[in-house]
Amino acid sequence: MKTRIQVLLGALCLLLLACDNEDISIDEDLITKSESAPTVTMILPEPNSIYVFGWGGAWPLTQAMTMQAEMEDEDGLSTITFMVKNDNDEVVHNKTVDLSYWDAEEYTQADMFSPDVAGDYTVMVTVQDELGNETSSDPIQITYK
């Protein structure tokens, strides 16, 4: 989509230079901008999943939770932000990934999270397209115990 807009704008500039002060009208229908927000679907974690906090013994580390989302937008994707909040509504994980260099209209992205304390957590992702339209997934509740 970006390439098509760039080509149209480049052609318009050449036309303006070639016409040198002649009356020119621009067909606004040729320059399109979508106002629709991207779509995002959380694949992982599954709602109400329970993870092990501190295995103990030879495995003292906490089980890592995989967060995975699929997103799509006709204007191209710009960023995805993975966010995890604890049961006090405090953000304990916030990671933004730049997707603009992929030049893709659909994409799947994953991230990992392990908390410092056991408890209930809320997982959510927010996606932004190349035009600034934004949408967030439904929140997913998980538990570490």
N, C-alpha and C positions, 0 to 999 in steps of 0.2 A: 504494500500500500504506500509506504514512504517513497519508494522508487517512482511509482506512478505520479505522485504529487510533485516530486522533484522534476520529473520530465515535463509535466504540464507547465510548471512555473518557469522552467528554462525556455520552453518554446514560447511562452508568453513574453518573456524578456526579449527574445530575438525578434518577435513580431513587433514589439513596441519600438525597438531600435530601427527596424527596417522601414517602418511607416513614417518616421520623422515628422511629428506634429500633425498628422492626419487624424480625423475623428475616428476613434476606435471604441467599440462597445465590447464589453467582456460578458460572456455567457456564464453567469454565476452557477448554472447547473453543472458545468465542467469541473468546478472546484468543489469537491465533496468532503464533508467532515462528519464522521459518525459521532453521535452523541450517546451511543449505547455503551454501557459499562461492560467490562470483561466478565466472563463467567469463571467461577472457581468452585471446584469440588474437592473436599478433603477425602483422600483415600485411606490414610492412616493418621492418627490412631483410630481404632474403632471406638465408638461411643461407649463410655462406662468401662473401659479397659482397666485392669488392675496390673500394676507393675511391682516388681520386687525392689524394695529399698534396702540396700546393704545385705548382700547375700550371706555375709559372715564367713568365718573360717578361712579357707583358702581363697575364697572369692569375696573380698571385702567391698568391691565396687558395686554401685547401684546399677540395676538394669537400665540400659539406654532405651529411650522411646524414639521410634522413627516417626517423623511427621512427613507426610507426602501429600502433595496436592496437584491436581490437573487444572490447567487454566487455558482459556481461549479468548481471543479478541481479533476482530477483523482488521483493526488498525495497527496491530503489532503490540507485543507485551513490553513493558518497561521495567517494572520491579515486582517482586513478591516479598512480603514481610511475614516471617513466622513469629508469632507472639504466644508466650505462655504466661499465665497469671496464677498466683497461688490463691488459697482460699481467703486471703485478706485483700484480694483484688490488686495486689502489687505485681508489677511486671518483673518476672524473674528470668525471662529469656526474650530477646528481641533481635532478630537477625534479618537484614534486608539484603536481597540478592539482586544484582543488576542483570536484567534479561535482555536489555536493548541490543546488545552486540550479537545476539542469536538471530535477529531478524525473522522471528517465527510468530505465526498467528496462534499456535497452540504449543503447549509445553508442559512437561511434568518435572517438578522439582521436589527435592527431599532435604531434610535437615534432621539433626539428632539433638536430644535433650536428656539430661540426667540432673535431678534436683539435689540440693544440699540437705533438704529435710523431707521426711515423709509427710504425706497429706494429700489433699484434693487439689487438682489443677484444671485450668481451662485452657484449651488450645484453640487458636484461631489463625487464619492467614488472610492477608489483604493483598490484592493484586491491583496494579495500576497499568493502564495502557499508554501508548506513545502520545496520546492526546490529553492525558491527565485524568481520564475517566477512571473511577476506582470502585471496587466492590470488595466486600469481606465475606468469608465463609460463615456458616452457622458455627457457634462455639461448640466444642466437644469437651465433655467432662471426662477426666481420667483420675485414677487414684494410685498413689505410691504407698505401699505399706509393707 
